[in-house]
Amino acid sequence: MIGRSLLLGFGILVAAHATQAQPVPQSPPTNGSPNTVTADPPVPRPRTTPCRTRLFTDVKFADFSSKSFAYAPPSACPGPWQKVVLEADWSVEPGRQFDRTANLWIGGVNVYFGTTAEPTRPPTAIGRSWHVERDITDYTAALLAPAAGRADLGNLVNETYTSALWGTAEIAFYPFKGKDDRRSDAPDLVLPLSASATGGTVALFSPSDSLAATFQLPANVERALLDVVLQHQGANDEFWYTCVPSDLAGTLESCSGGAFREGQVSIDGQPAGVVPIFPWIFTGGIDPYLWRPIPAVQALNFVPYRVDLTPFAGVLSDGQPHTVAIRVAGNSQYFSTTATLLLFLDHGSTKVTGQVTTNTIGAPNPSIATRGIDRTADPVTGTVTTTSSRSFVLAGWVRTSHGKVQTEVRQTIDFSNVQNFVVPGAVSTFFSQKIAQLTSISSATKVRAGDRSREIVVRMAWPLKVEIISADNFNSGWTTRIHQSYDRADGVSREGEVEFSSVVSNSGDWADDYPTTTIQSGAQRYFSDDSDGHCYSRSITAAHGVLTSITDGKGCQDD
């Protein structure tokens, strides 16, 4: 139920006691299986044999304490490496448990952020297991030396919430083939923005709260990137895309604070970047039956949003301390936040100079319009539309050992959230809330060094559709339908000639009619392709809580 606080995550449905069990080993997906499954691909690997470092094995998560581990790079494969891949296997015992949030940290740097699957109660008593991977090659600089590790997966186990979670994680390091092949595009410095030296997210409870860190950086920063994760939490922010203006929240039986959220990056108080919020839906969200066995897009494994801060490289190299901060516009409950600063240095010089020449980022200015809402009507009907459209330019230059390098970032971010309501009153009983949301991002980064130029273009679209209908005002049940997608296209060109291109599409459709679950179903398709000839395609479907089909390769066959 979108209205009335989304049934508080709806965790009340997964009930009863569980038998204590060891982790369920991960196995290939098979038709008829109720185990959690996604169509997500494994991280592409080189053909070299990796060295592996185990972080922890079969660790039980049954409280809110951090689990420490000692990280050390593999002695048999000294870095840098061609590819570095984090692999983690998680499981949850049968019984009753909410979805939980998991974080892994090495030296304070976040290397994994995601949520967990929910189990089911007896008599079916299904525990679930799942596998996640993340390419962390860009974090190589944080992995070259031993460091303190930390796993955060807060979980409550008692007579009511009976399921412990378990985890095993390791890192695969793929060496270069030979000495002449040890070229790496990985950043030279990887710096965390986290709660402590060992890691931890920072909770932002209002638009004025920030995750901030002050750095004394080297004087030869040539390029800078920031990876950001903003996990929306709490009654008003977990389901932010369902919220309406606060003065209408009671009338429309929805959360307050409006339906616009946006992350804002600053350097020394000056706007430096924008972070659109992807609407993750966790496995307890809205109706847990929707996500059995296929979770929503990225629910188990968040993709960080990368902000290009390179126009500030000259400023960051001036020998003074600089503060990087992140806030969330529209924040009305809280966001669990972390970020990682990635720096590339000029290896031919110990000192570079430069400045920011253009910065038109400014502040967001969302527009909210209502139509046809009569608070005295029975039922109350009408539409709430929230839009935001902004374009900005961020440009700067830095004088390096190989000449003056100019970087210009042009970005347009369009956001639209349209909600149609039918809310019953004293006589009527029919409830309907239909949401159509779209975030579109277009970014072009031009880099010019002398008479040479390079352009990186990224386009993303994040559509979300949610439909909740109840004929009797939720007295006997409701029907939910959801569509969600993460679509991305990247292109790199040099001197106007295309050098590389790629596409990714991760989409899904889910439906359920609680409590009968007669239409319960889910489907996910993951497709990726690039100009180097790497293509991946997997489509999966499920009905009544079990996997019903797996289709591989569709769209990847040669014409």
Order of alpha helices (4+ residues) and beta strands (2+ residues): beta-beta-beta-beta-beta-beta-beta-beta-beta-beta-beta-beta-alpha-alpha-beta-beta-beta-alpha-beta-beta-beta-beta-beta-beta-beta-beta-beta-beta-beta-beta-beta
